[in-house]
Amino acid sequence: MQTIAPLWLWATFIGIVLVSLFVDFVVLKKQGAHDIGVKEALNWSLIWIALSFLFNGLFWWAVKDTTGSTEIANTKSLEFLTGYLIEKSLAVDNIFVFLLIFTYFAVPTHYQKRVLMIGIIGAIVLRTIMILVGGWLLAEFHWILYVFGAFLILTGVKMWWAAGQEPSLDDNPALKLLRKILPVSKNYDGENFWTVENGKKIATPLFMVICLVALTDVIFAVDSIPAIFAITSDPFIVLTSNVFAILGLRAMYFLLAAVANKFHLLNYGLAVILVFIGTKMCLIDIYKIPVGASLGVVVGILAVTMWLSVRTSKVEERA
Protein backbone atom coordinates (compact mmCIF):
# COMPACT_ATOMS: atom_id res chain seq x y z
CA MET A 1 0.00 0.00 0.00
CA GLN A 2 1.37 3.39 -1.01
CA THR A 3 0.32 6.79 0.26
CA ILE A 4 1.25 10.28 -0.76
CA ALA A 5 0.91 11.62 2.79
CA PRO A 6 4.17 12.34 4.66
CA LEU A 7 4.82 10.74 8.03
CA TRP A 8 4.29 14.00 9.95
CA LEU A 9 0.78 14.28 8.52
CA TRP A 10 -0.06 10.79 9.80
CA ALA A 11 1.12 11.89 13.25
CA THR A 12 -0.91 15.11 12.97
CA PHE A 13 -4.02 13.18 11.99
CA ILE A 14 -3.68 10.79 14.95
CA GLY A 15 -3.12 13.75 17.28
CA ILE A 16 -6.22 15.59 16.01
CA VAL A 17 -8.37 12.48 16.48
CA LEU A 18 -7.11 11.84 20.01
CA VAL A 19 -7.57 15.48 21.04
CA SER A 20 -11.04 15.58 19.47
CA LEU A 21 -12.15 12.46 21.32
CA PHE A 22 -10.65 13.75 24.59
CA VAL A 23 -12.48 17.08 24.26
CA ASP A 24 -15.70 15.31 23.37
CA PHE A 25 -15.39 13.00 26.38
CA VAL A 26 -14.59 15.89 28.75
CA VAL A 27 -17.60 17.85 27.53
CA LEU A 28 -19.73 14.71 27.74
CA LYS A 29 -18.63 14.05 31.33
CA LYS A 30 -19.22 17.64 32.47
CA GLN A 31 -22.67 17.80 30.89
CA GLY A 32 -23.77 14.46 32.30
CA ALA A 33 -26.87 12.72 30.98
CA HIS A 34 -29.06 15.30 29.25
CA ASP A 35 -31.19 15.75 26.16
CA ILE A 36 -29.37 17.21 23.16
CA GLY A 37 -31.40 19.83 21.32
CA VAL A 38 -31.31 20.74 17.63
CA LYS A 39 -29.27 23.92 18.28
CA GLU A 40 -26.55 22.06 20.20
CA ALA A 41 -26.46 19.27 17.61
CA LEU A 42 -26.22 21.81 14.78
CA ASN A 43 -23.38 23.70 16.46
CA TRP A 44 -21.36 20.52 17.01
CA SER A 45 -22.05 19.34 13.45
CA LEU A 46 -20.69 22.63 12.10
CA ILE A 47 -17.60 22.30 14.32
CA TRP A 48 -16.84 18.78 13.04
CA ILE A 49 -17.40 19.81 9.42
CA ALA A 50 -15.15 22.86 9.83
CA LEU A 51 -12.43 20.67 11.39
CA SER A 52 -12.65 18.26 8.43
CA PHE A 53 -12.26 21.09 5.91
CA LEU A 54 -9.33 22.55 7.85
CA PHE A 55 -7.61 19.17 7.77
CA ASN A 56 -8.27 18.88 4.05
CA GLY A 57 -6.58 22.27 3.61
CA LEU A 58 -3.58 21.03 5.58
CA PHE A 59 -3.55 17.86 3.46
CA TRP A 60 -3.55 19.96 0.27
CA TRP A 61 -0.58 21.99 1.53
CA ALA A 62 1.31 18.84 2.58
CA VAL A 63 0.85 17.19 -0.82
CA LYS A 64 1.90 20.35 -2.65
CA ASP A 65 4.95 20.70 -0.41
CA THR A 66 5.90 17.04 -0.89
CA THR A 67 5.32 16.77 -4.66
CA GLY A 68 5.77 20.38 -5.73
CA SER A 69 2.65 20.01 -7.87
CA THR A 70 -0.52 22.07 -7.36
CA GLU A 71 -2.39 19.77 -9.75
CA ILE A 72 -1.64 16.66 -7.66
CA ALA A 73 -2.56 18.55 -4.48
CA ASN A 74 -5.89 19.59 -6.00
CA THR A 75 -6.65 16.03 -7.11
CA LYS A 76 -5.83 14.46 -3.75
CA SER A 77 -7.73 17.12 -1.84
CA LEU A 78 -10.73 16.51 -4.09
CA GLU A 79 -10.45 12.76 -3.43
CA PHE A 80 -10.58 13.44 0.31
CA LEU A 81 -13.61 15.70 -0.08
CA THR A 82 -15.44 13.13 -2.23
CA GLY A 83 -14.65 10.29 0.17
CA TYR A 84 -15.77 12.43 3.12
CA LEU A 85 -19.04 13.28 1.41
CA ILE A 86 -19.72 9.65 0.47
CA GLU A 87 -19.12 8.47 4.04
CA LYS A 88 -21.19 11.35 5.42
CA SER A 89 -24.01 10.50 3.01
CA LEU A 90 -24.04 6.79 3.81
CA ALA A 91 -23.93 7.66 7.51
CA VAL A 92 -27.46 9.04 7.07
CA ASP A 93 -28.81 5.53 6.49
CA ASN A 94 -26.70 4.33 9.41
CA ILE A 95 -28.30 6.99 11.61
CA PHE A 96 -31.82 5.94 10.63
CA VAL A 97 -30.98 2.41 11.81
CA PHE A 98 -29.62 3.83 15.08
CA LEU A 99 -32.90 5.69 15.49
CA LEU A 100 -34.77 2.43 14.92
CA ILE A 101 -32.65 0.66 17.56
CA PHE A 102 -33.12 3.43 20.13
CA THR A 103 -36.86 3.51 19.48
CA TYR A 104 -37.19 -0.29 19.68
CA PHE A 105 -35.43 -0.40 23.08
CA ALA A 106 -37.09 2.85 24.26
CA VAL A 107 -33.68 4.31 25.13
CA PRO A 108 -34.10 7.65 26.97
CA THR A 109 -32.62 10.46 24.87
CA HIS A 110 -30.29 11.53 27.68
CA TYR A 111 -28.62 8.08 27.59
CA GLN A 112 -28.22 7.93 23.80
CA LYS A 113 -25.19 10.21 23.54
CA ARG A 114 -23.02 7.91 25.69
CA VAL A 115 -23.92 4.92 23.53
CA LEU A 116 -23.05 6.87 20.38
CA MET A 117 -19.75 8.12 21.85
CA ILE A 118 -18.60 4.60 22.68
CA GLY A 119 -19.86 3.44 19.29
CA ILE A 120 -17.75 6.09 17.56
CA ILE A 121 -14.56 4.89 19.26
CA GLY A 122 -15.36 1.30 18.34
CA ALA A 123 -16.11 2.37 14.76
CA ILE A 124 -12.76 4.17 14.43
CA VAL A 125 -10.81 1.11 15.63
CA LEU A 126 -12.75 -1.40 13.52
CA ARG A 127 -12.75 0.74 10.38
CA THR A 128 -9.02 1.38 10.66
CA ILE A 129 -8.43 -2.37 10.66
CA MET A 130 -10.87 -2.91 7.78
CA ILE A 131 -9.31 -0.12 5.68
CA LEU A 132 -5.77 -1.40 6.17
CA VAL A 133 -6.83 -4.95 5.30
CA GLY A 134 -8.94 -3.73 2.38
CA GLY A 135 -6.09 -1.60 1.05
CA TRP A 136 -3.72 -4.56 1.20
CA LEU A 137 -6.21 -6.82 -0.60
CA LEU A 138 -6.77 -4.28 -3.38
CA ALA A 139 -3.03 -3.81 -3.79
CA GLU A 140 -2.42 -7.56 -4.01
CA PHE A 141 -5.56 -8.66 -5.87
CA HIS A 142 -6.83 -6.11 -8.38
CA TRP A 143 -9.82 -8.27 -9.33
CA ILE A 144 -11.36 -7.68 -5.88
CA LEU A 145 -12.38 -4.25 -7.21
CA TYR A 146 -14.94 -5.99 -9.41
CA VAL A 147 -16.23 -8.01 -6.45
CA PHE A 148 -16.63 -4.85 -4.36
CA GLY A 149 -18.25 -3.07 -7.29
CA ALA A 150 -20.80 -5.83 -7.84
CA PHE A 151 -21.48 -5.94 -4.10
CA LEU A 152 -22.17 -2.19 -3.98
CA ILE A 153 -24.54 -2.43 -6.95
CA LEU A 154 -26.41 -5.31 -5.30
CA THR A 155 -26.54 -3.40 -1.98
CA GLY A 156 -27.87 -0.32 -3.75
CA VAL A 157 -30.63 -2.32 -5.42
CA LYS A 158 -31.59 -3.94 -2.11
CA MET A 159 -31.58 -0.54 -0.37
CA TRP A 160 -33.90 0.88 -3.05
CA TRP A 161 -36.23 -2.10 -2.67
CA ALA A 162 -36.34 -1.78 1.13
CA ALA A 163 -36.55 2.04 1.22
CA GLY A 164 -40.34 2.19 1.25
CA GLN A 165 -40.84 -0.67 3.69
CA GLU A 166 -41.34 -0.33 7.44
CA PRO A 167 -38.14 -1.49 9.22
CA SER A 168 -38.33 -3.83 12.21
CA LEU A 169 -35.95 -5.47 14.68
CA ASP A 170 -38.30 -8.27 15.70
CA ASP A 171 -36.67 -10.81 13.39
CA ASN A 172 -33.12 -9.46 13.64
CA PRO A 173 -30.79 -12.53 13.93
CA ALA A 174 -28.11 -10.61 15.87
CA LEU A 175 -30.64 -9.49 18.47
CA LYS A 176 -31.99 -13.03 18.84
CA LEU A 177 -28.46 -14.38 19.29
CA LEU A 178 -27.60 -11.78 21.94
CA ARG A 179 -30.74 -12.60 23.90
CA LYS A 180 -29.86 -16.29 23.87
CA ILE A 181 -26.29 -15.69 25.03
CA LEU A 182 -26.89 -12.98 27.65
CA PRO A 183 -29.50 -12.62 30.38
CA VAL A 184 -30.85 -9.07 30.14
CA SER A 185 -32.70 -7.01 32.73
CA LYS A 186 -36.10 -5.59 31.88
CA ASN A 187 -35.25 -2.10 33.12
CA TYR A 188 -32.41 0.38 32.63
CA ASP A 189 -29.95 1.08 35.43
CA GLY A 190 -28.94 4.64 34.57
CA GLU A 191 -26.13 4.64 31.99
CA ASN A 192 -24.76 1.33 33.26
CA PHE A 193 -24.25 -1.58 30.90
CA TRP A 194 -24.44 -4.12 33.73
CA THR A 195 -26.64 -4.43 36.78
CA VAL A 196 -27.28 -6.90 39.59
CA GLU A 197 -30.57 -8.78 39.95
CA ASN A 198 -31.14 -11.52 42.52
CA GLY A 199 -27.43 -11.50 43.33
CA LYS A 200 -26.41 -12.08 39.68
CA LYS A 201 -24.63 -9.68 37.35
CA ILE A 202 -26.61 -9.33 34.12
CA ALA A 203 -26.64 -7.01 31.12
CA THR A 204 -28.93 -4.00 30.88
CA PRO A 205 -30.87 -3.15 27.71
CA LEU A 206 -28.27 -0.41 27.14
CA PHE A 207 -25.61 -3.09 26.63
CA MET A 208 -27.79 -4.75 23.99
CA VAL A 209 -28.12 -1.39 22.28
CA ILE A 210 -24.34 -0.76 22.17
CA CYS A 211 -23.78 -4.24 20.70
CA LEU A 212 -26.35 -3.66 17.95
CA VAL A 213 -24.98 -0.18 17.22
CA ALA A 214 -21.46 -1.60 16.84
CA LEU A 215 -22.69 -4.44 14.62
CA THR A 216 -24.69 -2.01 12.47
CA ASP A 217 -21.66 0.21 11.97
CA VAL A 218 -19.53 -2.74 10.83
CA ILE A 219 -22.22 -3.74 8.32
CA PHE A 220 -22.40 -0.23 6.90
CA ALA A 221 -18.59 0.00 6.80
CA VAL A 222 -18.63 -2.93 4.38
CA ASP A 223 -20.53 -0.61 2.00
CA SER A 224 -18.81 2.71 2.62
CA ILE A 225 -15.15 1.63 2.66
CA PRO A 226 -15.19 -0.02 -0.81
CA ALA A 227 -17.12 3.01 -2.08
CA ILE A 228 -14.29 5.34 -1.02
CA PHE A 229 -11.65 2.95 -2.42
CA ALA A 230 -13.46 3.43 -5.74
CA ILE A 231 -12.46 7.11 -5.54
CA THR A 232 -8.86 6.63 -4.44
CA SER A 233 -6.42 3.81 -3.72
CA ASP A 234 -4.54 5.87 -1.14
CA PRO A 235 -5.25 4.32 2.31
CA PHE A 236 -4.50 7.63 4.04
CA ILE A 237 -7.29 9.39 2.16
CA VAL A 238 -9.70 6.51 2.74
CA LEU A 239 -8.93 6.38 6.46
CA THR A 240 -8.92 10.12 7.17
CA SER A 241 -12.08 10.91 5.18
CA ASN A 242 -13.81 8.00 6.92
CA VAL A 243 -12.71 8.94 10.43
CA PHE A 244 -13.51 12.64 10.10
CA ALA A 245 -17.01 11.74 8.92
CA ILE A 246 -17.42 9.39 11.90
CA LEU A 247 -16.27 12.02 14.41
CA GLY A 248 -19.36 14.07 13.64
CA LEU A 249 -21.71 11.10 13.74
CA ARG A 250 -23.09 11.74 17.24
CA ALA A 251 -24.03 15.35 16.53
CA MET A 252 -25.36 14.36 13.13
CA TYR A 253 -27.60 11.73 14.72
CA PHE A 254 -29.35 14.18 17.06
CA LEU A 255 -29.68 16.69 14.23
CA LEU A 256 -31.23 14.22 11.79
CA ALA A 257 -33.37 12.54 14.46
CA ALA A 258 -35.25 15.82 14.83
CA VAL A 259 -35.92 16.15 11.08
CA ALA A 260 -35.95 12.51 9.97
CA ASN A 261 -39.46 12.73 8.56
CA LYS A 262 -38.53 15.65 6.30
CA PHE A 263 -35.92 13.58 4.42
CA HIS A 264 -37.91 10.39 3.94
CA LEU A 265 -36.63 9.90 0.37
CA LEU A 266 -32.93 9.98 1.25
CA ASN A 267 -32.63 6.19 1.20
CA TYR A 268 -33.54 6.19 -2.48
CA GLY A 269 -30.78 8.70 -3.16
CA LEU A 270 -28.25 6.67 -1.16
CA ALA A 271 -29.24 3.58 -3.14
CA VAL A 272 -28.51 5.39 -6.41
CA ILE A 273 -25.15 6.60 -5.05
CA LEU A 274 -24.14 3.04 -4.16
CA VAL A 275 -25.10 1.79 -7.63
CA PHE A 276 -23.15 4.64 -9.22
CA ILE A 277 -20.01 3.97 -7.13
CA GLY A 278 -20.29 0.22 -7.76
CA THR A 279 -20.55 0.83 -11.50
CA LYS A 280 -17.54 3.15 -11.31
CA MET A 281 -15.51 0.33 -9.70
CA CYS A 282 -16.58 -2.21 -12.33
CA LEU A 283 -15.61 0.17 -15.16
CA ILE A 284 -12.28 1.25 -13.68
CA ASP A 285 -10.16 -0.65 -16.26
CA ILE A 286 -12.35 0.52 -19.16
CA TYR A 287 -12.98 4.15 -18.22
CA LYS A 288 -11.92 5.93 -15.04
CA ILE A 289 -14.61 8.45 -14.10
CA PRO A 290 -12.89 11.69 -12.97
CA VAL A 291 -13.01 12.50 -9.26
CA GLY A 292 -14.67 15.84 -9.95
CA ALA A 293 -17.43 14.13 -11.92
CA SER A 294 -17.97 11.62 -9.08
CA LEU A 295 -18.22 14.44 -6.55
CA GLY A 296 -20.71 16.27 -8.78
CA VAL A 297 -22.88 13.16 -9.16
CA VAL A 298 -22.94 12.47 -5.39
CA VAL A 299 -23.74 16.10 -4.53
CA GLY A 300 -26.38 16.26 -7.26
CA ILE A 301 -28.13 13.08 -6.13
CA LEU A 302 -28.19 14.22 -2.51
CA ALA A 303 -29.45 17.70 -3.41
CA VAL A 304 -32.25 16.39 -5.63
CA THR A 305 -33.30 13.75 -3.09
CA MET A 306 -33.38 16.23 -0.20
CA TRP A 307 -35.31 18.77 -2.31
CA LEU A 308 -37.88 16.15 -3.32
CA SER A 309 -38.17 14.99 0.32
CA VAL A 310 -38.90 18.49 1.58
CA ARG A 311 -41.26 19.21 -1.31
CA THR A 312 -43.33 16.04 -0.84
CA SER A 313 -43.38 16.54 2.94
CA LYS A 314 -44.94 19.98 2.50
CA VAL A 315 -47.53 18.56 0.10
CA GLU A 316 -48.47 15.82 2.60
CA GLU A 317 -48.75 18.39 5.43
CA ARG A 318 -51.14 20.51 3.35
CA ALA A 319 -53.23 17.45 2.49
N, C-alpha and C positions, 0 to 999 in steps of 0.2 A: 504494500500500500504506500503510495506516494502522496505527499501533501505539499502545497506551496507555502504554507504558513511557517514562519520561523519559530524556533524553540521558545523565544521569549513571549511570543503571542499565545502559545499553549499555556505557559505559566500565568500570563495575564488573564486568560479565559478562566482557568481553574480558580484563580484568586477572586475574580468577580463573582463567580458562582458561589464560592464559600462565603464571601462577605454578604451577598444577597440573601442567602439562606439564613445566615446568622442574624441579620437585621430583621428578617421576616419572623424568625423565631422569637427574638427579643420583643418585638411589637406584639406578637401573638400572646406571649406570656404576660406582658403588662396589661393587655386589654382583657385577658381572661375570656371566659365563654360569653359571647354576646352575639346578637344578630347583626349581620353586615348589610347595610342599606345600599341602595343603588349608587348614591353619591360616593360613598367610601369605595365601593367596588370599581366605579368609573375612574376615580383618582388613582387607585393602585394599578389599574389596567393601563392608564396613560403613562405611569412611571415605568412599568415593565416594557412597554412599547418603545418609549424614549431611550431606555437603556440598551435595547436591542439595536436601535438605529445608531446610537453612539458607538457601539461595538463594531457595527458594520463599517462605520467611518474609519475607525482605527484599523480594521482589517484591510480596507482599501489602501490606506497609507502604508501599511506594512508590506503589502504585495508590491506596491509601486516602488517602495524603497528597496525591496529585495530584488525585483526583476528589472527595475528601471523603465518599465513600460506602463504607461497610463491605460493603454488598451486592455492589457491583461488584468490590471487592477479593476477596471470597470466591469469586465466580464465576470471576474470572481466575486465582486461585490454584488452583482446582479444575481449570481447563482445563490449567494447567501440569502438575499431578499426573497427570491422565488421559493427557496426551500423553507424559509421562515413562514411565508404566507401559506404554503401548502400545509405545513404542520399546524399552523394556527387555524386554518379552515377545517381540517379533519378533526381538530380538537373540539369543534362545535358538536359533531355527532357524538364524540366521547362524552361531552358534558351532558347531552340529553340522556345518555345512559346513566350517568351519575345521578341525574335528577330522578330518573326512574327508580334507581336503587334506594336513594334517600326517601322517596315517597313510599316505596314498598315497605321499608322498615320503620317508617314514621320517625325518622331521625330528627330531633329538634334542631332548628336552624343554628342555634348557638353552639352545637356540637359538631356541625358539619365542617367548619374551617380546620379543626384539628385533624380530622380524617383526611381532608384534601392535602394538608401540609405534609403529613406522613406519606401520603400517596405520591406526592411530587418527588420526594427524596428517593422513594423506591423506584419511581419511573426513571429518574436520572441515572441511577445505578444500572438498572436492567437495560435501558436503551443504549447506554454506553457500551455494554457488553455486546448487545445485538448489532450495533453499528460496526464495531471493530471486527466481529465475526463475519458480518455481511460484507464489509469491505474486503476482507481477505478472500472470501468465497468468490466475489466478483472479479478480483484480481487474478485468481487462479483458474476460475472456470467461467469464461465469458458467456457461455450458453445459458447460465443461470439468469441472465438478463431477460431472456425470452420466457423463462418459467415465471419470474416475478411479474413480467408484463402481462402474461395470460392470467395470472392470479389476480392482479389489480382489475383487469377487465371483468373477470367473473365476479369479483367482490362488488364492483360498481353496479353490475346488472342486478345482483342480489339486493343491494342497498336500494336501488330504484324500486324493485318489486316490493320490498318491505316498508318503503317510506310511508305509504298510506294506511298501513295496518297498525292496530293498537298493540304496543309492546307489552310484554308480561314476563314476570320472573317466576311464575308458578311452576313452569316445566324446565327451569334452568338446571342443567346437569351439575354444574359446579356448586350451586346452592344445595342441591340434594345431597351431593357428596359431603359437603362441609357439615351438614346437619347429621349425617350418619357417623362421621368421625368425631365430632365435638358435641358435648352436651352444652346447650345454650340456655341462659336464663330468659325468662319472659319479659323482664323489665330492664331498663337501663340503670347503670350505677354511675351517674355523672358522666365524665369523659373516660372512665376506666374501661379497659378492654377485658378485664377479668374481675370476677366477683366471687364471693363465697356464699353458698347456699347449703344448708344442712351439713355444715362442716367440710364441704367439698369445694375446691376451686374450679369454677366453670367459666366459660366464655360469656361475654355479654353480647347483645345484638350488634353493638358497635364494632366488635371484633369481626363479626361476619361481614359487616359493611366494608371494613378496610380490606379484607381478603378479596371481596368481589370487585372493589375499586381497583386493586392491584392487578387482578386477573383481566379486567376489562381493558386496562391501559396496555397490558402486554399484547392483547388481541389487536387493538388498534395500532400498536407500533408495527405489527406485521404488515399493515397496510401503508402507514405513513413513511417508514424508513425506506422501503424499495422505491416509493414515489419520489423521494428526494434524491436517491441514487440515480434516478432517471434524469435528473437535472445536472448532477455533477458526480464525478467519481472520487472527488477529494473527501476523505473521511473527516477532515477538520471542518469543512463546510457543512457536511451532513450532521455532524455531532453538535456543532455550535448553534446552527439554525434550529435544530430539534430542541436543545436544552433551553435556549432563550424563549422559545414558544411555550415550553412546559413551565418555566418560572412564573409566567403570568396566568397559569391555568386556574389557580384558586380564585383570583379576582375576576377572571373571565366567567367562571362558573356562576358566581353570585350576580354578575351583571346580566348574563343571558337567562338565568333562572327567572328574573323579574320580567323579561320580555319574550320568553320562549314562544308564547302563542302568536306573537307578531311575525315570527320567522318560521312558520310551519312548513314552508316549501324548501328550506335549506337542504334537507336530506337529498332532494332530487338534484340540486346543484352539485352537492358533494359526490353523488353517484356519477354524474357526467364528468367531473374532474378526475375521478379515479379511472374511468374508461379512457379519457384523453391521455393521462399519464401512462397507463398501461399500453396504449397504442404507440405512444412515443418510444417506449422501451422496446417494443417488438419491431419497430421500424429503424432502430438506431444504426444498423449496418447498411440500410438502404438510403435513408435520408435523416439527417440529424436536425431536428426542429430547433431553431435558435432559442437561446434562453429568454431573450426579450419577447419572442412570440409566445413562449410558454407562460411567462408572467402575465402577458396581456390576456391570454385565454382564461387563466385562473381568475384574474381580477374581473374580467368581463362576466364570467359565469356567476361569480359571487354577487356582483352588482345587480345583474338581471334577476337572479333568484330572490335577493333581498327586496328589490323593488316590487316584484310580483307578490311576494309574501305580504308586504305592507299594504299594497293596493287591494288584494283580495280580502285582507283582514278588515279594512275599512268598509268594503262592500257588505261583508257579513254582518258587521256591527250596525250598519244602516238598515239591513233587512230585519 
